[in-house]
């Protein structure tokens, strides 16, 4: 009866975030909604493999960094190119935490959100 549609991250610099998600994870814009008064922009990113999207919300009047609390929440991606992804993320300098015992690692986006990378 229900299925996932999207998850939201609020971002301070939309262009910087779009560049990060394209470069780090290969996500691309699937739709955009802009307020008529310019007060917000919503950009939905997809991976071409399903309907689930990541919504990036930019608010014109927001200038202070978002409080992410204890950063216990995260978004996770599975990849069949784990070693290549790890090398790329290492070169980008975005790896925040590695857990070799579990075979996973986490990267951080420009706003400090954590993203888990999992091998197939």
N, C-alpha and C positions, 0 to 999 in steps of 0.2 A: 504494500500500500504506500510506503514511503521509500524514497531513495535520496542519496546525497545529491545536492545541487552545487553548492559552493561554500567556501570558507573565506573569511575576510581578514585582511591585515590593513591597518591604517598606516599610511606612509607620509613622510614629510616632503620628500623630493620624488615626485612621480617618475620623472625621466630617469633618474639614477636607479630607482627600483625596477623600472621596466628593462633597463639595460642589464642589471644584475640577473633578473629571472630569465632573460633570453640567453645570456652568456653562460650562466651557471647550470641552468636546468633545461634549456631549450624550449621554454614556454613561449607562447605567442598570444597576442591580443585576439580575442574572439568577439568581443563587443565592448562598447563604451557608452556611458551615459554622462552627459555634462549638464549641470544646472544652468538654466537660462541666465541667471544672475552671476554665474561664474563662481559660486560659493563652494562647489564641490565637483569632483570628477571621479567616476567609478570606472575602473578598467578591469575586465574579466580576462584572465589568462587561462589558456588550455594547453594540453599536451598532445592533442590529436589522437588520443587513444580512448577517450570516453567523454562523457558529458560533464564531469566534475570540473569546476573552475576555481581558481584563486581570485578573489575580488580584492583589488587594491583600491583603497579609498583615500583620496587626497582632499583635504579641507583647506580652502584658501586662507582662512583666518588662524589656522593652527601653526604656531611657531615653536612651541616647546616640545621636547622629545616626549614620546609616549611612554607612560609608565607600564612596563611589561610585568610588573610584580616580580615573582621569584622565577620567572621564565620556565615554569614547569610544563607549560603546554608547548606543542610543536606540531609541525606538519611533516609527514614522512613520504619519501619517494623511493620506489623500488627501481633498480636498474640492472639490466643484463650486461652492462659495461662498467662494472664497479671499479676495476683497476684504472681504467681510463678516466673515469669521473674523479676518482681520488687524486690522481696526478694533476688533473686540471684544477680542482679545487685547492690543492696544495699550492700550485703556481699562482692562483688568484689570491692566496693568503686569507681564505675565508673559513678554513677549518677551525672550529671552536673547541671540539672535544672528540677524542677517539676512544673507542672501546674495542680493542682487538679481540678480547675474549668473546664478545658477542658478534664480532665481525661487522660493526657499524661505525659510523662517524656522524658528526653534526657540523653543518655549516651555518654561518650567520649572514642574514641579509643586511642591507644598509641601515635598517631601523632597529636591528638587534634581535629580530625573530630567529628562532632556531629551527633548522630543517634537518631532519634525519635522513641519511642515505643508507639504504639497505640493499644488499645484493639479492638477486633472485635465489 
